[in-house]
């Protein structure tokens, strides 16, 4: 299944900058691993905001939840998930 996921990062104002940097490094590494595994397909940044949109794949919503909730930044995320279905005019349809 494919999912369009909107993630807004809401760091606490009092978070230690070293802790934030460590979490960010771990986040990038796990995102790269998810890309290799085929979970993270595409990612777009929203200019000027701590926000992104991503195209994710998972077997079902439960697996997607497992994948997303393992991300190191999970405690600071506001997430909206949109399940996607195939469209008959999609130029890339299988």
C-alpha positions, 0 to 999 in steps of 0.5 A: 500500500502507498501512503502520502504522509505529512510530518510537522516537527515540533521540537520543544523550545528547551531541547538541548542542541546536542540532543537535537543534533544526535536525534537528527543524525539518527533520523537521517540514518534510519530514513536512509535505511527505510529508503533501501527497504522500500518504505520511503519512496519520495520526500519533499520539504515544505520551504520555510517550515519544519515540515515535509511530505513523503510517499511511503510504502507498507503492507498495511496501516499497522506496518506503516505505524510501526515504521513511522513510530520507530523514527527517532523524531517520532515524539516531536512529530505531528503526522497526517496519513493519507492512504492512496489508491490506484487511479485509472489515468495514472501514467505510471500505473502498473 
